[in-house]
Amino acid sequence: MNRNMEQKKIKRDFEKLITELKKKDGFIHQQVKHNDSTIHVGYLKTSVDPEKLQKYVLPRIQDYVYNDLTELENHMPIAKTELQNDASKVQEKLVNGFLFIHMEGSSPAFLLIPIPLDEKRQVSVPEVEFSVVGPKEAFVEDIDTNLNLVRKRLAIPELQIEKLQVGTVTKTAVAVVSIKGIADEENVNTAVQRINDVDIDQVIDSSFVQETIADNKNSPFPQLLDTERPDRIASILVEGKVAIFVDGSPHVLLGPTTLIEFFSAFEDYFLNWMVASAFRLIRLIAVFFSILITPMYVAVLTHHFEIVPNEMMPTLVSSREQVPFPPIMEAIILELAIELLREAGAKLPTKVGQTIGIVGGIVIGTASVEAGLTSNVLLIVVGIAALGSFTTPVYKMSNTIRLIRFPLIIVAHVYGLLGLTIFIAYIMVHLLRLTSLGRPFMEPIFPFRLKDFKDALIRLPFDKQHKRPYAVRPSKVTRPPAKDEGK
């Protein structure tokens, strides 16, 4: 009696499912006779791989002898098959590249087989973090491919991957990756908990996760490092950090991170330590120039003429004698022109964008000086500031530097160097209060840890870096084997 009731329920659910699926565009429903039973095969034409369907699935249905779906499952040469009674879950699986097989009179009701159509970009050269020396592989939009690129470099059983799902509509796959025994469990649990707490309908890219799990969502400074390089992920996982992979994104998030890391290119580790340290210091100096040089120009020419050397005064006077605007106006005009050229060059096709950037910069700069709208000294100043911002290896931090330059220019015009100093102090206080996955963002500067400076402002040789950075609180601090721990 119970068996008959169960079969009637399965039949009703199946008929209801077929009625719903026929409303979907691209749904294919096939019926195959097998012994005395009818086999129903259903799938979405745009989601499944037709080659796998014809090669692995249909021949098994027609050629093998079986009495129920459990026996048929054992004959399938495809992993991750699933037996299911819930018709609503069947409908969800079809969208993800599954097909269902229903056999009349069989329980369970459905056999789900994954044969998704894989259309993905091939692994290519990094575009954002390109390096002259070192590996030339970059992540793609497929999360499984990205995880395999890291597994290839860290072929160890301690590599742990926790799969999550985010987005009430998109149901995007997210993976939290760390090395067991090295990464601090508190960091891993913090990342997992925050991702589980994300309550938005769509996650299209890792940037969505980065914003929603940030310690301070109102800060212009990114609190998680993003990279497209598998070699960088492998190296930082060995340090004890946590990586967050998002399906559909070629960029992977890293945390906890510090401010100094945003100005350290991974190419530094492929160069001699002295050369790498020199480049890192040049990069930091360039960032300070990029932030401060234009506001200081405005502050000095507006409020502090007395600090200009006598030798430079004739040059400044002659460069500005035809300019009808105050220093702040000409500075904002040129800065906006640079930003417009940068945005135009980024959004246009590559060859056209390069042409616009070069020709536009020359034409606008020369024309503005000859027309008397800006001074030639300011043109040089703004050019240095733009070049300084280009040296930042991480694109999102470069955007932050570009953004904070404008309020600094306004403050410099209103209050001079005093206002500039106060605003910089405010930024420093903000940075000191920031955290990344609960860890201080300004380490090793604050809290001050001299031992972590071996790979901060400069990079010491590898044989001098016996300890992992304390900033991430690694479970295993010493890098070499236990016999070297006393060194």
C-alpha positions in Angstrom: 0.0 0.0 0.0 2.8 2.5 1.0 4.7 1.5 -2.1 1.7 2.3 -4.4 1.2 5.7 -2.6 4.9 6.5 -3.1 4.8 5.6 -6.8 1.7 7.8 -7.3 3.4 10.8 -5.6 6.6 10.3 -7.7 4.4 10.2 -10.8 2.6 13.4 -9.8 5.8 15.2 -9.0 7.3 14.1 -12.3 4.4 15.3 -14.4 4.4 18.6 -12.6 8.2 18.9 -13.2 7.8 18.2 -16.9 5.0 20.8 -17.2 7.2 23.5 -15.5 10.3 22.6 -17.5 8.5 22.7 -20.9 8.0 26.4 -20.3 11.8 26.9 -20.3 13.5 27.7 -23.6 15.9 25.0 -24.6 14.5 22.2 -22.5 14.8 18.8 -24.2 12.7 15.8 -23.1 13.5 12.4 -24.6 11.8 9.0 -23.9 13.7 5.7 -24.3 12.2 2.2 -24.1 14.1 -0.2 -21.9 12.7 -3.7 -21.4 9.2 -3.1 -20.2 9.9 0.4 -18.7 10.0 3.9 -20.2 13.2 6.0 -19.4 12.8 9.8 -19.4 15.8 11.9 -20.1 15.6 15.7 -19.6 18.1 18.5 -19.8 18.6 22.1 -20.9 20.2 22.2 -24.3 22.3 25.3 -23.6 23.8 23.9 -20.3 25.0 20.4 -21.1 27.9 19.1 -23.2 26.4 17.3 -26.3 29.6 15.3 -26.8 29.5 13.8 -23.3 25.7 13.2 -23.7 26.2 11.2 -26.8 29.4 9.4 -25.7 28.8 8.6 -22.1 25.1 8.9 -21.1 22.8 7.7 -23.9 24.7 4.5 -24.8 24.6 3.4 -21.1 20.9 4.0 -21.0 20.2 1.9 -24.1 22.8 -0.8 -24.0 23.1 -1.9 -20.3 20.7 -4.1 -18.4 19.4 -2.6 -15.1 16.3 -2.8 -13.0 16.4 0.6 -11.3 18.3 3.9 -11.3 20.7 2.7 -8.6 22.0 0.0 -10.9 22.2 2.5 -13.8 24.2 4.8 -11.6 26.8 2.2 -11.1 27.3 1.8 -14.9 27.8 5.6 -15.4 31.5 6.6 -16.1 30.9 10.0 -14.7 31.7 11.2 -11.1 29.4 13.1 -8.8 26.2 11.6 -9.9 23.3 12.0 -7.5 20.0 10.1 -6.8 17.2 12.5 -5.9 13.5 12.3 -5.0 12.9 16.1 -4.6 11.7 17.5 -8.0 12.4 21.1 -7.0 16.1 20.3 -6.5 16.1 18.6 -9.9 15.0 21.9 -11.5 17.9 23.7 -9.8 20.5 21.2 -10.9 19.4 21.4 -14.6 20.5 25.0 -14.7 24.0 24.0 -13.5 24.6 21.5 -16.4 22.9 18.4 -15.0 20.6 16.1 -16.8 18.0 13.9 -15.1 17.0 10.3 -15.8 13.6 9.1 -14.6 12.6 5.5 -14.8 8.9 4.7 -14.3 8.3 2.5 -11.3 11.8 3.1 -9.9 12.7 4.6 -6.5 14.5 7.0 -6.1 12.8 9.0 -8.8 15.7 10.8 -10.5 19.3 10.1 -11.4 21.2 13.4 -11.8 24.3 13.3 -14.0 26.7 16.3 -14.3 27.8 17.0 -17.9 28.1 20.8 -17.9 29.2 22.6 -21.1 32.6 24.1 -20.2 33.2 27.3 -22.0 36.0 29.1 -20.3 39.0 31.2 -21.1 42.4 29.5 -21.4 45.1 30.3 -18.9 47.1 33.3 -20.3 49.7 35.8 -19.3 48.9 38.2 -16.4 47.7 41.6 -17.7 47.5 43.6 -14.5 50.5 42.1 -12.6 52.7 41.4 -15.6 56.4 40.7 -14.7 59.4 40.5 -17.0 60.9 37.5 -15.1 59.0 34.7 -13.3 56.0 32.6 -14.2 53.6 33.8 -16.9 50.3 32.2 -15.7 47.2 34.1 -14.6 43.9 33.0 -13.1 40.8 32.7 -15.3 37.1 32.9 -14.5 36.7 29.2 -13.7 37.1 28.5 -10.0 38.2 24.8 -10.5 40.9 25.8 -13.0 42.2 28.4 -10.5 42.3 26.0 -7.6 44.2 23.5 -9.8 46.8 26.2 -10.7 47.4 26.6 -6.9 47.4 22.8 -6.2 50.0 22.4 -8.9 52.3 24.6 -6.9 51.3 23.3 -3.5 50.8 19.6 -4.0 50.5 18.9 -0.2 47.8 17.2 1.8 47.7 20.1 4.2 46.1 22.4 1.6 42.5 22.7 2.8 39.7 24.1 0.7 36.3 25.0 2.1 33.6 25.4 -0.5 30.8 27.9 0.2 27.9 29.4 -1.8 27.0 33.1 -1.8 24.2 35.1 -3.4 20.6 34.3 -3.0 20.0 34.5 -6.8 23.4 33.7 -8.4 24.5 31.1 -5.8 28.1 31.7 -6.7 30.7 29.2 -5.6 33.3 30.6 -3.2 36.3 28.7 -1.8 38.4 29.6 1.3 41.9 28.2 0.9 44.6 27.9 3.6 47.4 25.5 4.7 46.5 23.5 7.8 49.2 23.7 10.5 50.5 27.1 9.2 47.5 29.4 8.8 45.9 30.6 12.0 42.5 28.9 12.5 41.0 32.2 13.7 41.8 33.9 10.4 40.2 31.0 8.5 37.1 31.0 10.7 36.8 34.8 10.4 36.9 34.6 6.6 34.4 31.7 6.5 32.0 33.3 8.9 32.0 36.7 7.1 31.3 35.0 3.8 28.5 32.9 5.3 27.0 36.2 6.6 26.9 37.9 3.2 23.3 38.6 2.4 23.1 39.9 -1.2 21.3 38.5 -4.2 24.3 38.5 -6.6 28.0 37.9 -6.5 29.5 38.4 -10.0 33.1 39.0 -9.0 35.5 38.8 -6.1 35.1 42.6 -5.7 31.5 41.9 -4.3 32.9 39.7 -1.6 35.8 42.1 -0.9 33.4 44.9 -0.2 30.9 42.9 1.8 33.4 41.3 4.2 35.7 44.3 4.7 36.3 45.4 8.2 35.4 49.0 7.4 33.1 49.3 4.4 33.3 53.1 4.4 37.1 53.3 3.9 38.5 54.1 0.5 41.5 51.8 1.3 41.1 48.2 0.2 41.5 45.9 3.2 42.1 42.7 1.2 44.8 42.2 -1.4 43.6 40.9 -4.8 45.9 39.2 -7.3 45.7 37.4 -10.6 48.9 35.4 -10.1 48.8 31.7 -8.9 52.5 31.9 -7.8 51.7 34.9 -5.5 48.8 32.9 -4.0 51.0 29.9 -3.4 53.7 32.0 -1.8 51.4 33.9 0.5 49.5 30.8 1.6 52.9 29.4 2.8 53.2 32.5 4.9 50.0 31.6 6.7 47.4 33.8 5.0 44.0 32.9 3.7 42.9 33.0 0.0 39.3 33.5 -1.2 38.4 32.2 -4.7 35.2 33.3 -6.3 33.8 31.5 -9.3 33.6 33.9 -12.3 36.4 36.1 -11.1 40.1 36.0 -12.4 41.2 37.8 -9.2 41.7 36.0 -5.8 41.5 37.8 -2.5 44.2 37.5 0.2 44.0 38.3 3.9 44.9 39.4 6.4 47.0 42.0 4.6 48.9 45.1 5.5 49.3 48.5 3.8 53.0 47.8 2.8 52.0 44.8 0.8 50.0 46.9 -1.6 53.3 48.6 -2.7 55.2 45.3 -3.0 55.3 43.8 -6.5 55.6 40.0 -6.6 58.4 40.5 -9.2 60.5 41.8 -6.3 61.1 38.1 -5.2 62.5 37.2 -8.7 65.2 39.9 -8.5 68.4 40.3 -6.4 67.4 41.4 -2.9 69.3 44.7 -3.2 67.7 45.6 -6.6 64.3 44.6 -5.3 64.7 46.7 -2.1 65.7 49.7 -4.2 62.7 49.4 -6.5 60.4 49.0 -3.5 61.7 52.2 -1.9 61.4 54.0 -5.2 57.8 52.8 -5.4 57.0 54.2 -1.9 58.7 57.5 -2.6 56.8 57.8 -5.9 53.5 57.2 -4.0 54.3 60.1 -1.6 55.1 62.3 -4.5 51.9 61.4 -6.2 49.8 62.2 -3.2 51.6 65.4 -2.0 53.3 67.2 -4.8 50.2 68.9 -6.4 48.6 69.9 -3.0 52.0 71.3 -1.9 52.2 73.3 -5.1 48.7 74.8 -4.5 49.5 75.5 -0.8 52.8 77.2 -1.5 51.6 79.4 -4.3 48.4 80.3 -2.4 49.7 80.9 1.2 53.4 80.4 1.5 55.3 82.4 -1.2 58.0 83.1 1.4 59.3 79.5 1.4 60.0 79.5 -2.4 63.8 79.9 -3.0 64.7 83.2 -4.7 66.3 81.3 -7.6 62.9 79.7 -8.4 60.7 82.8 -8.0 61.4 84.2 -11.5 60.5 80.9 -13.1 57.3 80.5 -11.2 56.3 84.2 -11.9 57.0 83.9 -15.6 55.1 80.6 -15.9 52.0 82.0 -14.2 51.9 85.6 -15.5 49.5 84.7 -18.3 47.3 82.3 -16.3 43.9 83.9 -15.3 43.0 81.3 -12.7 44.2 80.7 -9.1 46.5 77.7 -8.5 43.7 75.5 -7.3 41.7 76.0 -10.5 44.5 75.2 -12.8 45.5 72.2 -10.6 42.0 70.7 -10.7 41.7 71.4 -14.5 44.9 69.5 -15.2 44.2 66.7 -12.7 40.7 66.2 -14.2 42.2 66.2 -17.7 44.7 63.4 -16.6 41.9 61.4 -15.1 39.7 61.8 -18.2 42.6 60.6 -20.4 43.2 57.7 -18.0 39.6 56.6 -18.0 39.3 57.0 -21.8 42.5 54.9 -22.4 41.2 52.2 -20.0 37.8 51.9 -21.6 38.7 52.0 -25.2 40.2 49.1 -27.2 43.9 48.6 -26.4 45.5 50.2 -29.5 43.1 53.1 -29.6 43.4 53.6 -25.8 47.2 53.8 -26.1 47.0 56.4 -28.9 44.4 58.5 -26.9 46.6 58.5 -23.8 49.8 59.5 -25.6 48.4 62.0 -28.2 45.8 63.4 -25.8 48.3 64.1 -23.1 50.7 65.9 -25.5 48.0 67.9 -27.2 46.0 68.9 -24.1 49.2 69.7 -22.1 50.8 71.7 -24.8 47.6 73.5 -25.8 46.6 74.4 -22.2 50.1 76.0 -21.6 50.1 77.9 -24.9 46.6 79.1 -24.3 47.6 80.4 -20.8 45.1 78.2 -18.9 47.8 76.5 -16.9 51.5 77.0 -16.1 54.2 74.8 -17.5 55.6 74.2 -14.0 52.2 72.8 -12.9 52.1 70.6 -16.0 55.4 69.0 -14.9 54.1 68.7 -11.3 50.9 66.9 -12.4 52.8 64.7 -14.8 55.1 63.5 -11.9 52.0 62.9 -9.7 50.4 60.8 -12.5 53.6 58.8 -13.0 53.9 58.2 -9.3 50.4 56.7 -9.1 51.2 54.3 -12.0 54.0 52.7 -9.9 51.5 51.2 -7.4 51.4 47.4 -8.3 47.8 46.9 -7.0 45.2 48.7 -9.2 42.6 49.3 -6.4 45.2 51.0 -4.2 46.2 53.1 -7.2 42.6 54.3 -7.5 42.6 55.2 -3.8 45.7 57.3 -4.2 44.1 59.1 -7.2 40.9 59.8 -5.1 42.5 61.3 -1.9 44.6 63.7 -4.0 41.5 65.9 -4.7 40.5 66.6 -1.1 44.1 67.3 -0.3 44.2 69.9 -3.1 41.1 71.6 -1.7 42.4 71.6 1.9 45.8 73.0 0.7 44.0 75.8 -1.0 41.9 76.7 2.0 44.3 76.2 4.9 47.7 75.9 3.3 50.4 73.6 4.7 48.8 73.5 8.2 45.6 72.1 6.7 47.6 69.7 4.6 49.4 68.4 7.7 46.1 68.0 9.6 44.5 66.1 6.8 47.5 63.8 6.4 47.4 63.2 10.2 43.7 62.3 9.8 44.5 59.8 7.1 47.2 58.3 9.2 44.8 57.9 12.2 42.3 56.3 9.9 44.9 53.8 8.6 46.0 53.0 12.2 42.5 52.2 13.1 41.9 49.9 10.0 42.1 46.1 10.3 42.1 43.3 7.8 40.2 40.2 8.9 40.6 41.6 12.4 44.4 42.1 12.2 46.1 45.5 12.3 46.4 47.0 8.8 49.6 49.0 9.6 51.8 46.2 10.8 54.8 46.1 11.2 54.8 49.9 11.6 52.0 49.8 14.2 52.2 47.8 16.3 55.9 48.2 15.7 57.6 44.9 15.1 61.2 45.2 13.9 61.5 41.5 12.9 58.8 41.9 10.3 60.7 44.7 8.5 62.8 42.0 6.8 60.2 41.9 4.1 58.4 45.3 4.4 60.0 48.5 3.3 63.0 46.4 2.0 63.4 42.8 1.2 66.3 40.9 2.9 67.8 37.7 1.3 65.7 34.5 1.7 68.2 32.9 4.0 67.6 35.8 6.5 63.9 35.2 6.6 63.6 32.3 9.0 60.4 33.5 10.5 57.0 34.0 8.9 55.4 37.5 9.3 53.9 37.8 12.8 51.2 40.0 11.3 49.1 37.0 10.2 49.6 35.1 13.5 50.8 31.9 11.8 50.4 28.6 13.7 53.9 27.7 12.7 56.2 30.7 12.9 59.5 29.1 11.8 60.0 28.5 8.1 62.9 25.9 8.1 62.6 22.5 9.7 62.6 22.1 13.5 66.4 21.6 13.6 66.9 25.2 12.6 64.4 26.8 15.0 67.1 27.9 17.4 68.9 30.0 14.8 
